[in-house]
Amino acid sequence: RLYDRISDCWNRPISSKPGARIDVIKRTSDDGNKSYKLHLDKTRNCLNLGSYNYLGFADDWDNTCGDNVRKGLQQWRGSCFSSSIE
């Protein structure tokens, strides 16, 4: 019951890439936030405070760090591994 009342604080649908600013789709609820009606034609541009994009690379990584990433991969190569305990 508590989750329904406060779920409007997170789980927001967005209609843009997760950059420093995002476009959040407006929504309404008629049943105490148990379900939502999305208004896909209405968005609000917001400051993004909760994303994995804390370094800003999702905006346009090709312009921010793409050259350095490519050079680094050419020089040091990438790999994936885990310990034998996993």
N, C-alpha and C positions, 0 to 999 in steps of 0.2 A: 504494500500500500504506500509506503513512504517513497519507494522508487518511482511509482507513477506520478506522485506529486512533484518530485524534483528532477525528473528525467529531462525536462526541458532545458536544464543547465548544460547538458552535454548531448552526445549522439545527434549532433546537428548535421543535416545533409548539406554538402557543398556542391557548387557547380563550376568550380575552377580548380586549377592545380594548387597544391599546398605550398604557396609562396609566403612571403612576409605578410601579404594581405590576401584574404580569400573572400569569395562571394558565397554567402550563406543563403540558402533557399528559405524563404519565409513559410511558416506553417501555422495552423490554428488547430485547436482541439475543443470539442464540444462535450467531452466525457471525462474531464479531469485528467487529461494527458494519457489515457489508456490507448488512444489511437490519435493519429494526426492526419490532417488534410494538408497536402503540400500545395503551395502556390508557385508552380514552376516558372511563371512569368514574372515573379517578384523576388528580387534578391537584395541583400544588404551587404555592402562591402565592409569587412571587419578586419581588424588587426589580428593576425594569427598568433595566439599565445600557447597553443597546445598541439604541436605537430612534431613529427620526426625531422622536420626540415629546419632544425635549429641552426645549421650553418648556412642556410640560404641557397643550397645547391639545386633544389627542385625548381627554382624560378627559371633558370636557363644555365644548366651546368656547362654547356658548351662554351658559353662566354665567361663563366666564372672560374672554372678549373679544368675544363676539358683537355686543353693542351698539356697541362702538367700531369694529368691522369694518364693520358696516352704515352707520354714520355716515360713516366714511372713504370708502366706495364711493359714497355719495350725493354727497359733496362733491368728490371727485377722480376718480371713475370709474376703471375698470380697463381695461387693454389688454394685448395680447400682440404682440410684434414680435421681430425678430432682425435682425442686420446683413446686408447684401447679400453678404458674404463667405461666410456659411453657406449 
